[in-house]
Amino acid sequence: MQERQSTNAQEYIDLEDRYGAHNYHPLPVVLEKGEGVYVWDVDGKKYFDFLSAYSAVNQGHCHPKIIKALNDQSQLLTLTSRAFYNNVLGQYEKYMAEYFKFDMILPMNTGAEAVETAVKIARRWAYQKKRIPENQAQIVVCKNNFHGRTTTVISFSNDEDAKKNFGPFTSGFIQVPYSDVQALEQVIKENPNVAAFLVEPIQGEAGVNVPADGFLAEARALCDTYNVLMICDEIQTGIARTGKLLATCGNCTCPNRDCSNTPEVKPDLLILGKAISGGVYPVSAVLANKPIMEVITPGSHGSTFGGNPVAAKVAMAALDVVKEERLAENADKLGNLFRSLMQDYIAQSKVVRLVRGKGLLNAVVINDSPESDTAWNICMRLRDNGLLAKPTHGNIIRFAPPLVMTEAELRECVAIIVKTLREFE
Ligand SMILES: *Cc1c(COP(=O)(O)O)cnc(C)c1O
């Protein structure tokens, strides 16, 4: 099915195919340049990026302020390891603590590492503070979760492609259906060894599953009642993506949509990654208040690159951009417009079943089986028409452009999407 690309593009594809492990199945397009909401391929064709590197590039490709921070710091000092202090890390830690309103941060690099870190903190807290007998701690997770690719993290996934022949797995995890408060309560009630509940405020990889209204608040209340830590993985939903600074922020109309006085829920452990660097550098973090974070002691956890000076400067610049350019407000406004324009089309469509999402994290469900290649074919045609998106779980297409998009650009994009879908009616 894979049509051949221009000779130029095909050479790059052949190189990856020959020398790289086949752990992805990319859409056949070879990119060489990005700026704002656009990317260009090696033949000079321009596209709207509607994936944003899985919501890492919320601030747009190669944002000048973030690139400047990268360039400036990379000429001064790149890595000291944590064997010594440096003049950037403390400033970064203070910045992050104040920005997200937690006492402390533990800096890491990738998302999966930050999830691992949160699991370790929760387990230590369980033994040292909750007094669960050692090695008995359980962490409740949700069905169809996605939290990364390390051995422990896939241990609590139910995605066969991600798990098959990678066992034995890490024990100590219990799965409940997503957005099911009763199931969560039953597990927590029956099991005094539950240390934490780990949840994505919206399940991005699973196909942009938005939980029922009130689910997160009810889960928070349960965690409070039973002395269970609530861990929110906002690696994909955070940093203005869903129209609020964090998906767990309360509803308000301030430019940052981060009304900290009225968060919908405040997790005990907040996991961030992806867009905290604007997609410029691998930066992740776990944030918590002191009574929890203090269980981490010298020698108990670490990372050679975690919190390095380049990462720290890049992340501060990237998070400045989120506020300066009011990205949460823009994502909120454009997200409402996107869903309402798509809804108008879907009302008379046989190809698309529904659109769902919050802010600029959206997906359409294609009216065909998950085994069909309709969604893939639509993405190929979208590519031909100048817009890049990728199917997830067969018949779902995620639409998540950079948050620096303008209303005119969004309308142009919806026109491309609608025109493309019409070709499949
Ligand atoms: C992407 C993602 C991760 C993993 O991040 P990596 O940087 O790829 O390790 C974890 N959780 C969620 C919700 C994600 O979207």
The ligand as an ORCA input file, in Angstrom:
! r2SCAN-3c Opt
* xyz 0 1
  C       4.007     10.743     25.707
  C       3.453     10.336     27.008
  C       4.239      9.648     27.958
  C       5.653      9.178     27.668
  O       6.513     10.215     27.368
  P       7.925      9.871     26.661
  O       8.648     11.181     26.650
  O       7.602      9.370     25.279
  O       8.596      8.838     27.481
  C       3.670      9.356     29.181
  N       2.402      9.702     29.472
  C       1.604     10.343     28.587
  C       0.218     10.708     28.977
  C       2.100     10.666     27.315
  O       1.303     11.271     26.436
*
